[in-house]
């Protein structure tokens, strides 16, 4: 398998894969002894890789991931939580190596039937993956919270770390397009911008190929942090900002009232990992989104965003010449190999992050 290759199936969600996807995390590793508690702000594949490294070198029961739910959606009557599921499947060693999301060993009979009937098929759901969404939807109907359901799912997969949705309330990332969805600049009346769509409609249906003019987090103002979220941040010896998309993976977490303030209070103990290497995102549209929304798609641009939140920023050796500019933004640069091509590299990066 080649790192960085887009592997697509009709109606699927695009994702890059590292060479080690599908290997059970920690299956051949010896965890290092430490009583440290770690809280990781997480979303997407970058966070899943970061967490896979951390649980190789630290007792997983000492790790809490506070996870973005702005990507969640309701489709076919089902409650779907892509970031929570991607992290769960990755750490369980069950991520689908052909797609980078969903479960390996998938079949697609349900989606084939949906297509035959003319239903919504742009968001691919494998037959095995459907079981997770059916269970989650059942438990919601029975009155369980997303935090409770997530704990049940991770327990069923034998995971020892805690996955905490940042909130149990409804939170949705909404994207205003700079085009009308056809590839042409919009002639609409909203300041020349295109329609506002849900994140998955932008990311999957349009394959994040349309420029963006703004992003907002619907429901954030009324949302409350999930149980234990603020306590996890307050009690951690190390807080980590995973190499996730700053705009659509980390910002939705910070948009929940109280979370940003809790993170700022822990700035001295917080290390961020840049998702931008040599001016490009390792996956997805982070570099383009940064530019489209007025930021700089470099480690210096990431430093400006994260300086109020983190004391240090891990940057790849490819960006060594920008270390001084990063420091000038008020955040300490740490040089390391940050492209997690193998489990060993992920573990080494985790050690660097935990050492700070």
Beta strands, then each sheet from edge to edge (+ up, - down):
strand 1: 38-42
strand 2: 63-67
strand 3: 73-75
strand 4: 78-80
strand 5: 162-165
strand 6: 172-177
strand 7: 196-198
strand 8: 212-218
strand 9: 238-241
strand 10: 270-273
strand 11: 276-277
strand 12: 280-281
strand 13: 312-316
strand 14: 332-336
sheet 1: 5+ 2+ 1+ 9+ 10+ 13+ 14+
sheet 2: 3+ 4-
sheet 3: 7+ 6- 8+
sheet 4: 11+ 12-
end
